[in-house]
Amino acid sequence: MPQTKFVLKKAIDVGLKLIVVINKIDKKDARIAEVISRTQDLFLDLATHDDHLEFPVFYAIGRDGKAWTEIPTDASAPADLTPIFDAILEYVPEPKADMDGPFQMLVTTLDSDTFQGKYAIGRVTRGTIKPGTTLAVVNAEGVREQVRIDKVYVSQGLKRVEVDEAGAGDIIALTGVKSASIGDTLADTSAPEALPAIAVEEPTLKMAFSANTSPVAGREGQFVTGRHLLERIQKELAINVAMRFEMGGENEYIVSGRGELHLSVFIETLRREGYELQVGKPQVITKEIEGRTMEPIEELTVDVSSEYAGSVTGEVGKRRGLLHSQEENADGTSRLTFEIPTRGLLGLRNVLLTLSRGTAVLNSLFMRYEPLGAAIPKLRNGVLIASETGKAVTYGLNIAQGRGNTFIEPGTEVYAGMIIGLNSRDEDIEINVAKEKKQSNVRASSADISVGLTPPTLFSLEECLDFIEDDELLEVTPKSLRMRKKILDPTLRARAKKN
C-alpha cells in the first residue's frame, strides 16, 4: 500500500534496521510465499544500498502472542514472542546516549492545552533536563533565544506524567517554550548547538478559507467572524508543521496542506469546535522550476472488484492518469496502479465509489513534480440552484427531480443561490423549490395521488469538497454543510460568467 512504501522509504532514509514480521499466518487465505516475494520486490524498489536487501523474516500469530523463525508445521503448539524480542536485541543497534553532556533535544512535534499552553515534544539526544532549567532555542537560521522550562513530562500509555528529571533517550514534553517550533533545537545555554532540522514535505493543495457570508450565517456556530477564524488558523500553524498560510484577497485566508484529507480533517475539527466558515474548491499548488511550471504527480492505487476494473481505468484515463500495472488477486479483486496529476484526483474518489457501488479503495502517494500537462476537461454536469429563499416543499422538489438529482429534503431551509441538486445537463438551472402548489376549485384527475420523492443524495464533507467548482463555495457550520454559488445574485452571476 502507498502508506507502507512511504513509511519504509523514510525508515531506509534514516538508516533504521528493518525486521519483517508476517502476521496472521493461521488464516485460511494466508499467502505467505506471495507476501515474502512482494516484500522483496518492495525493498528492491526502495533500497539505496545492498545491505537494505538483507532482512530477517519472522512468522507470527499476533492475536495469540506467538512467533517463529520458520513457518511452523503446527501453529497450535506452544510458542511466544521471544523470537521477535531476540531479533530486536540482535539486529537493532544499541542506543548511544551521552548522559553527562550538555542537554540537547530536537523538537519533533508540538501540542497545547488550556492549562499548560504549548508543549515542545522530542527525544533527548544528550544530557539531562530538570524543571526550572534555562535553555537556548536554536532555529534553522541559528537564531538563539533563552527560555525557562516550567515542567517536564514523559508518557505512560496515553497519559502524560510529570517527572523531576529526564535523560538522553527519553521522549519528553516540555512546557514554558512558547517560541519553539518544529525543527528547532533546545540546548543547554553553554553549548547551543543545532541538530539537523526535520525535512518537511511541501504542500500540494491549497484552499481559500473565509468567514461565512451566506444569508443564514451566524445561526449555528459559536465563532463566526473572520478574526475568530484567523486566530484559530494561526493556532493550528503552531502545531501542524505541514500546513502553510498566507493572506488572500477579499478577506480570504489561503491554507495549504499535503492533500484533501489533510485539509478536510482541519475543516472538520473547526466544525466540531463551533466555527462557521466557507471554503472554496481545492487548488493544486504548482512550482516554477528553471522557468517551467511544474505540477505534483502522485501514485494512485485502486483496489476494486475485477468486474469494475475497466470502468475505473477509463475514468482515471479521462483525468490524465496512466496505468502502470494491474494485478489480479485470488479473491476476485484487482489492484490497479496509476500515475496521475494531483489535480486529476480532485473529485475522483466519489466517482469511483459510484462506479464500483461503494467498493473501491483508493490510496495515493506523492511521487515528483513534472511539467504542467494539458487541462483536464470538466467532468461534472451543471447544478440545480434555489431561486428563492424559504423552506423546500415536496411540490417544488418534485419539479426539481424532473431535472436531476436533489441534495435536500422537504423542510430544508434554502436561500437564493444555494445549490440544491445536480442537473442532468451541462448548464446550471434555477428552480424555486420553496414553491407551493397553487390552490384552486378545480380537481385534477391526479389530485389524490401522493407525490413520491426519490431520497436525496447526502454528501459528506470530503464529497462536498470534491463536488464544488471554481465558482462555488462550501458553507461549513457545526450543524450543516451547504454548497452555494460564490455570487448569489443571478443577474450578477450571469454578468460575471460572460466576462
C-alpha positions as CSV (number, residue, x, y, z in Angstrom):
1,M,0.0,0.0,0.0
2,P,1.2,3.6,-0.6
3,Q,1.4,4.2,3.2
4,T,3.7,1.2,3.5
5,K,6.0,2.5,0.8
6,F,6.1,5.9,2.4
7,V,7.0,4.7,5.9
8,L,9.5,2.1,4.6
9,K,11.3,4.8,2.5
10,K,11.5,7.1,5.5
11,A,12.9,4.3,7.6
12,I,15.6,3.5,5.0
13,D,16.5,7.1,4.6
14,V,17.3,7.5,8.3
15,G,19.2,4.2,8.4
16,L,17.0,2.1,10.6
17,K,17.5,-1.7,10.8
18,L,14.4,-3.4,9.4
19,I,12.8,-6.6,10.7
20,V,9.9,-8.2,8.7
21,V,7.1,-9.9,10.6
22,I,4.5,-11.8,8.6
23,N,1.4,-11.9,10.8
24,K,-1.9,-13.9,10.7
25,I,-0.3,-16.9,9.2
26,D,-3.1,-19.1,10.7
27,K,-5.7,-17.6,8.4
28,K,-7.1,-20.0,5.7
29,D,-6.4,-17.4,3.0
30,A,-2.8,-16.7,4.1
31,R,-0.4,-16.1,1.2
32,I,3.0,-16.4,2.9
33,A,5.2,-17.1,-0.1
34,E,3.5,-14.4,-2.1
35,V,3.8,-11.9,0.7
36,I,7.6,-12.6,1.0
37,S,8.0,-12.2,-2.7
38,R,6.2,-8.9,-2.9
39,T,8.1,-7.7,0.2
40,Q,11.4,-8.4,-1.5
41,D,10.2,-6.5,-4.6
42,L,9.3,-3.6,-2.4
43,F,12.7,-3.5,-0.8
44,L,14.3,-3.8,-4.2
45,D,12.4,-0.7,-5.4
46,L,13.3,1.4,-2.4
47,A,16.7,0.2,-1.4
48,T,19.7,2.6,-1.7
49,H,22.3,0.1,-0.6
50,D,22.9,-3.6,-0.9
51,D,22.5,-4.0,2.9
52,H,18.9,-3.0,2.6
53,L,18.1,-6.2,0.6
54,E,19.0,-8.4,3.6
55,F,16.4,-8.5,6.3
56,P,15.3,-11.2,8.9
57,V,11.8,-12.6,8.4
58,F,9.6,-13.9,11.2
59,Y,6.2,-15.5,11.2
60,A,3.5,-14.7,13.8
61,I,0.0,-15.0,15.1
62,G,-0.2,-11.7,16.9
63,R,-3.6,-12.4,18.4
64,D,-2.2,-15.5,20.2
65,G,1.1,-13.9,21.1
66,K,3.1,-16.5,19.0
67,A,6.1,-16.0,16.7
68,W,8.6,-18.3,14.9
69,T,11.8,-18.0,12.9
70,E,10.5,-20.6,10.4
71,I,7.0,-21.4,9.1
72,P,5.6,-23.7,11.8
73,T,4.2,-27.1,10.9
74,D,1.8,-26.9,13.9
75,A,0.7,-23.4,14.7
76,S,-1.3,-24.7,17.7
77,A,1.9,-25.8,19.5
78,P,3.0,-23.6,22.5
79,A,5.0,-20.6,21.5
80,D,5.5,-16.9,22.4
81,L,7.0,-13.7,21.0
82,T,10.6,-14.4,22.2
83,P,12.0,-14.8,18.7
84,I,11.0,-11.2,17.8
85,F,12.3,-9.8,21.0
86,D,15.6,-11.6,20.5
87,A,15.8,-10.3,16.9
88,I,15.4,-6.7,18.2
89,L,18.3,-7.2,20.6
90,E,20.4,-8.9,17.8
91,Y,19.7,-6.6,14.8
92,V,18.7,-3.2,16.2
93,P,21.8,-1.3,17.3
94,E,22.1,-0.4,20.9
95,P,21.2,3.3,21.5
96,K,24.2,5.6,22.3
97,A,23.2,8.0,25.0
98,D,25.5,10.7,26.4
99,M,24.0,11.3,29.9
100,D,26.8,13.6,31.0
101,G,27.0,16.1,28.1
102,P,25.1,19.4,27.9
103,F,21.4,19.0,27.2
104,Q,20.2,18.8,23.6
105,M,16.8,17.9,22.0
106,L,15.2,18.3,18.6
107,V,11.6,19.5,18.7
108,T,9.7,17.0,16.5
109,T,6.1,17.8,17.4
110,L,4.0,20.3,19.3
111,D,0.9,20.1,21.4
112,S,-1.1,22.6,23.5
113,D,-3.9,22.7,26.1
114,T,-5.7,25.4,28.1
115,F,-3.8,24.6,31.3
116,Q,-0.1,24.4,30.4
117,G,-0.1,26.1,26.9
118,K,2.4,24.8,24.4
119,Y,4.3,21.6,24.8
120,A,7.5,21.0,22.9
121,I,7.9,17.3,22.3
122,G,11.0,15.3,21.2
123,R,13.6,12.8,22.2
124,V,16.6,13.8,24.3
125,T,19.8,13.2,22.4
126,R,22.2,14.3,25.0
127,G,22.3,15.2,28.7
128,T,19.5,15.5,31.3
129,I,16.8,18.1,32.0
130,K,15.0,19.3,35.1
131,P,12.2,21.8,35.7
132,G,13.4,25.3,36.1
133,T,16.4,24.8,33.7
134,T,17.2,27.7,31.3
135,L,17.7,26.5,27.7
136,A,18.5,28.1,24.3
137,V,16.1,27.8,21.4
138,V,18.2,27.4,18.2
139,N,16.3,27.5,14.9
140,A,17.5,26.7,11.3
141,E,18.8,30.3,10.9
142,G,20.9,30.0,14.0
143,V,18.8,32.5,16.0
144,R,19.0,31.9,19.7
145,E,16.5,32.7,22.4
146,Q,16.6,31.7,26.0
147,V,13.6,30.1,27.7
148,R,12.9,28.7,31.1
149,I,11.5,25.2,31.4
150,D,8.4,25.0,33.6
151,K,7.6,21.3,33.7
152,V,8.9,18.0,32.3
153,Y,6.6,15.2,31.2
154,V,7.0,11.7,30.0
155,S,4.4,9.4,28.5
156,Q,2.9,6.4,30.3
157,G,0.4,4.8,28.0
158,L,-1.9,7.6,26.8
159,K,-1.2,9.8,29.7
160,R,1.5,12.5,30.4
161,V,3.2,12.1,33.7
162,E,5.2,14.9,35.3
163,V,8.8,14.0,36.3
164,D,11.6,15.6,38.2
165,E,14.3,14.7,35.7
166,A,14.6,13.1,32.2
167,G,17.7,12.0,30.3
168,A,19.1,11.0,27.0
169,G,16.9,8.5,25.2
170,D,13.7,9.7,26.8
171,I,10.8,11.1,24.8
172,I,9.6,14.1,26.7
173,A,7.2,17.1,26.6
174,L,8.4,20.4,27.9
175,T,6.3,23.5,28.9
176,G,7.5,27.1,29.1
177,V,8.8,27.1,25.5
178,K,6.3,29.4,23.7
179,S,8.6,30.4,21.0
180,A,9.8,26.8,20.0
181,S,8.7,25.4,16.6
182,I,9.1,22.0,15.0
183,G,12.6,21.6,13.8
184,D,14.1,23.9,16.5
185,T,16.7,22.6,18.8
186,L,16.5,23.0,22.6
187,A,20.0,23.0,24.0
188,D,22.0,23.9,27.1
189,T,23.0,27.6,27.1
190,S,26.7,26.6,27.4
191,A,26.5,24.6,24.2
192,P,23.7,26.0,21.9
193,E,24.3,23.6,19.0
194,A,21.6,22.9,16.5
195,L,20.7,19.4,15.4
196,P,19.8,18.7,11.7
197,A,16.3,20.0,11.1
198,I,13.4,17.8,10.0
199,A,12.8,17.9,6.3
200,V,9.0,18.6,5.8
201,E,7.3,17.8,2.6
202,E,5.9,20.8,0.8
203,P,2.1,21.3,0.5
204,T,0.4,20.2,-2.8
205,L,-3.1,21.6,-2.3
206,K,-4.5,25.0,-1.1
207,M,-7.9,26.3,-0.2
208,A,-9.4,29.7,0.4
209,F,-11.0,30.0,3.9
210,S,-13.2,32.9,4.9
211,A,-15.9,33.9,7.3
212,N,-19.4,32.6,6.3
213,T,-21.3,35.3,4.3
214,S,-24.4,33.3,3.4
215,P,-27.9,34.7,4.3
216,V,-28.1,32.2,7.2
217,A,-24.7,33.0,8.6
218,G,-24.3,33.1,12.3
219,R,-27.2,30.9,13.3
220,E,-25.5,27.7,14.0
221,G,-21.9,28.5,15.1
222,Q,-20.2,30.0,18.1
223,F,-17.2,31.5,16.3
224,V,-18.4,33.3,13.2
225,T,-16.1,36.2,12.4
226,G,-13.0,36.4,10.3
227,R,-11.0,37.4,13.3
228,H,-12.0,34.2,15.1
229,L,-11.1,32.1,12.1
230,L,-7.7,33.8,11.6
231,E,-6.8,33.2,15.3
232,R,-7.7,29.5,15.0
233,I,-5.7,29.1,11.8
234,Q,-2.6,30.7,13.4
235,K,-3.0,28.4,16.4
236,E,-3.1,25.4,14.1
237,L,0.1,26.5,12.3
238,A,2.0,26.4,15.6
239,I,1.5,22.6,15.9
240,N,0.8,21.5,12.3
241,V,4.1,21.6,10.6
242,A,2.9,20.5,7.2
243,M,0.4,23.4,6.9
244,R,1.1,26.8,5.4
245,F,-0.9,30.0,5.4
246,E,-1.0,33.3,3.5
247,M,-3.4,36.1,3.2
248,G,-5.6,36.2,0.1
249,G,-7.9,38.8,-1.5
250,E,-11.3,39.8,-0.2
251,N,-10.7,38.8,3.4
252,E,-9.7,35.2,2.4
253,Y,-7.1,33.1,4.2
254,I,-5.2,30.7,1.8
255,V,-4.4,27.5,3.7
256,S,-2.1,24.9,2.1
257,G,-1.7,21.3,3.1
258,R,-0.5,17.9,2.0
259,G,-3.8,16.8,0.3
260,E,-7.5,16.8,0.6
261,L,-7.5,14.6,3.7
262,H,-5.1,16.9,5.5
263,L,-7.2,19.9,4.9
264,S,-10.6,18.2,5.4
265,V,-9.5,16.9,8.8
266,F,-8.7,20.5,9.8
267,I,-12.1,21.8,8.5
268,E,-13.9,19.0,10.4
269,T,-12.0,20.0,13.5
270,L,-13.1,23.6,13.1
271,R,-16.7,22.5,12.6
272,R,-16.7,20.4,15.8
273,E,-15.2,23.3,17.8
274,G,-18.1,25.5,16.8
275,Y,-16.7,27.6,13.9
276,E,-18.7,28.8,10.9
277,L,-16.7,29.3,7.7
278,Q,-16.8,28.9,3.9
279,V,-14.2,27.3,1.8
280,G,-13.5,27.3,-1.9
281,K,-12.6,24.5,-4.3
282,P,-9.2,22.8,-3.5
283,Q,-6.5,24.1,-5.9
284,V,-3.3,22.3,-6.8
285,I,-0.1,24.1,-6.0
286,T,2.3,24.4,-8.9
287,K,6.0,25.3,-8.8
288,E,8.3,27.3,-11.1
289,I,11.5,25.3,-11.7
290,E,14.0,26.6,-14.2
291,G,11.4,28.8,-15.9
292,R,8.9,25.9,-16.3
293,T,5.6,25.5,-14.4
294,M,5.6,22.1,-12.6
295,E,2.7,20.2,-11.1
296,P,2.7,17.4,-8.5
297,I,2.3,13.8,-9.7
298,E,1.0,11.0,-7.4
299,E,1.0,7.3,-7.5
300,L,-2.7,6.1,-7.2
301,T,-3.5,2.6,-6.1
302,V,-7.1,1.4,-6.5
303,D,-8.3,-1.9,-5.1
304,V,-11.6,-2.9,-6.7
305,S,-13.6,-5.9,-7.8
306,S,-12.3,-7.1,-11.2
307,E,-15.7,-6.5,-12.9
308,Y,-15.2,-2.8,-12.3
309,A,-11.5,-2.6,-13.3
310,G,-12.3,-1.4,-16.9
311,S,-14.6,1.4,-15.7
312,V,-12.0,2.6,-13.2
313,T,-9.3,2.6,-15.8
314,G,-11.5,4.6,-18.2
315,E,-12.4,7.2,-15.6
316,V,-8.8,7.7,-14.4
317,G,-7.7,7.9,-18.0
318,K,-10.0,10.9,-18.5
319,R,-8.1,12.6,-15.8
320,R,-4.7,12.2,-17.4
321,G,-3.9,9.1,-15.4
322,L,-1.6,6.4,-16.8
323,L,-2.0,2.7,-15.9
324,H,1.3,1.2,-14.7
325,S,0.3,-2.2,-13.5
326,Q,-2.8,-4.4,-12.9
327,E,-2.6,-7.3,-10.5
328,E,-5.4,-9.9,-10.2
329,N,-6.0,-11.4,-6.8
330,A,-7.4,-14.8,-5.9
331,D,-10.4,-13.2,-4.2
332,G,-11.7,-11.7,-7.5
333,T,-10.3,-8.2,-6.9
334,S,-7.8,-6.3,-8.9
335,R,-5.1,-3.8,-7.8
336,L,-4.6,-1.0,-10.3
337,T,-1.6,1.3,-10.0
338,F,-1.6,4.6,-11.9
339,E,0.5,7.8,-12.2
340,I,-1.9,10.8,-12.2
341,P,-1.6,14.5,-11.7
342,T,-2.8,15.7,-8.3
343,R,-5.5,17.8,-10.0
344,G,-6.8,14.7,-11.6
345,L,-7.5,13.2,-8.1
346,L,-9.9,16.1,-7.2
347,G,-13.4,14.6,-7.2
348,L,-12.2,11.1,-8.3
349,R,-13.0,9.3,-5.1
350,N,-16.7,10.0,-5.3
351,V,-16.9,8.9,-9.0
352,L,-15.0,5.7,-8.4
353,L,-17.2,4.8,-5.4
354,T,-20.2,5.3,-7.6
355,L,-18.8,3.2,-10.5
356,S,-17.9,0.4,-8.1
357,R,-21.0,0.5,-6.0
358,G,-19.0,1.8,-3.0
359,T,-16.4,-1.0,-3.0
360,A,-13.3,0.8,-4.5
361,V,-10.5,1.6,-2.0
362,L,-8.2,4.4,-3.1
363,N,-4.7,5.4,-1.8
364,S,-2.3,7.9,-3.2
365,L,1.3,8.9,-2.6
366,F,3.2,11.9,-3.8
367,M,6.0,11.0,-6.3
368,R,7.5,14.0,-8.0
369,Y,6.9,17.2,-9.9
370,E,6.5,17.2,-13.7
371,P,5.8,20.0,-16.3
372,L,2.2,21.1,-16.2
373,G,0.2,19.0,-18.6
374,A,-2.9,19.7,-20.7
375,A,-6.1,20.9,-19.0
376,I,-8.5,18.2,-17.6
377,P,-11.9,18.7,-19.2
378,K,-14.9,19.5,-16.9
379,L,-16.4,16.1,-15.9
380,R,-19.3,17.3,-13.7
381,N,-22.7,18.4,-15.0
382,G,-24.4,21.7,-14.1
383,V,-26.2,22.2,-10.8
384,L,-29.7,23.0,-9.6
385,I,-29.8,26.3,-7.8
386,A,-32.5,27.6,-5.5
387,S,-34.0,30.7,-7.0
388,E,-36.0,31.8,-3.9
389,T,-35.4,31.9,-0.1
390,G,-37.7,29.7,2.0
391,K,-38.3,26.1,3.0
392,A,-38.2,23.4,0.4
393,V,-41.5,21.7,-0.1
394,T,-42.5,18.4,-1.7
395,Y,-44.1,20.1,-4.7
396,G,-41.0,22.2,-5.6
397,L,-38.6,19.3,-5.0
398,N,-40.7,17.0,-7.3
399,I,-40.3,19.6,-10.1
400,A,-36.5,19.7,-9.4
401,Q,-36.2,16.0,-9.5
402,G,-37.6,16.1,-13.0
403,R,-34.4,18.0,-14.0
404,G,-31.8,16.0,-12.0
405,N,-30.8,14.6,-8.6
406,T,-31.6,16.6,-5.4
407,F,-29.4,17.0,-2.3
408,I,-32.0,18.2,0.2
409,E,-35.2,17.0,1.9
410,P,-38.6,18.7,2.3
411,G,-38.5,21.3,5.1
412,T,-34.8,22.2,4.5
413,E,-34.2,26.0,4.7
414,V,-32.8,27.3,1.4
415,Y,-31.7,30.6,0.1
416,A,-31.3,32.1,-3.4
417,G,-28.0,30.9,-4.9
418,M,-27.8,27.7,-2.8
419,I,-27.0,24.5,-4.7
420,I,-29.8,22.0,-4.1
421,G,-29.0,19.3,-6.7
422,L,-27.2,18.1,-9.8
423,N,-28.6,18.8,-13.2
424,S,-28.8,16.1,-15.8
425,R,-27.3,18.5,-18.3
426,D,-24.2,20.7,-18.5
427,E,-25.8,24.0,-17.7
428,D,-26.9,25.4,-14.3
429,I,-30.7,25.8,-13.7
430,E,-32.5,27.9,-11.2
431,I,-35.6,26.3,-9.6
432,N,-37.9,27.5,-6.9
433,V,-38.1,24.5,-4.5
434,A,-40.0,26.6,-2.0
435,K,-42.9,26.9,-4.4
436,E,-46.2,25.5,-3.1
437,K,-48.9,24.1,-5.5
438,K,-51.5,26.7,-6.3
439,Q,-54.9,26.1,-4.7
440,S,-58.0,26.1,-7.0
441,N,-61.6,24.9,-7.0
442,V,-60.8,22.6,-9.9
443,R,-60.0,19.0,-9.0
444,A,-57.3,17.4,-11.2
445,S,-57.6,13.8,-12.1
446,S,-54.3,13.1,-10.2
447,A,-55.2,15.2,-7.1
448,D,-55.4,12.3,-4.8
449,I,-52.2,10.7,-6.0
450,S,-49.4,11.4,-3.4
451,V,-46.1,12.7,-4.7
452,G,-43.3,10.1,-4.2
453,L,-39.8,11.8,-4.0
454,T,-36.6,10.0,-4.7
455,P,-34.4,10.1,-1.5
456,P,-31.9,12.9,-1.7
457,T,-28.2,12.4,-2.2
458,L,-26.4,13.4,1.0
459,F,-22.7,14.4,0.8
460,S,-20.0,14.1,3.4
461,L,-17.5,16.9,3.9
462,E,-14.9,15.3,1.6
463,E,-17.6,14.6,-1.0
464,C,-18.7,18.3,-0.9
465,L,-15.1,19.4,-1.4
466,D,-14.8,17.1,-4.4
467,F,-18.1,18.3,-5.9
468,I,-17.8,22.1,-5.9
469,E,-16.3,24.0,-8.9
470,D,-14.3,27.2,-9.1
471,D,-17.4,29.5,-9.0
472,E,-18.8,27.7,-5.9
473,L,-18.3,27.6,-2.2
474,L,-18.9,25.1,0.7
475,E,-20.6,26.6,3.7
476,V,-19.5,24.7,6.9
477,T,-21.2,25.0,10.2
478,P,-21.4,22.8,13.3
479,K,-24.8,21.5,12.1
480,S,-24.9,21.8,8.3
481,L,-22.9,21.6,5.0
482,R,-24.4,23.8,2.3
483,M,-23.0,24.2,-1.2
484,R,-23.6,27.6,-2.9
485,K,-22.6,29.8,-5.7
486,K,-19.9,32.4,-4.9
487,I,-22.2,35.1,-6.4
488,L,-25.7,34.6,-5.1
489,D,-27.5,37.2,-7.2
490,P,-28.4,35.5,-10.6
491,T,-28.0,38.8,-12.6
492,L,-24.5,39.4,-11.2
493,R,-23.6,35.8,-11.7
494,A,-24.6,35.8,-15.3
495,R,-22.7,39.0,-15.9
496,A,-19.6,37.6,-14.3
497,K,-19.8,34.4,-16.4
498,K,-19.9,36.5,-19.6
499,N,-16.9,38.4,-18.5
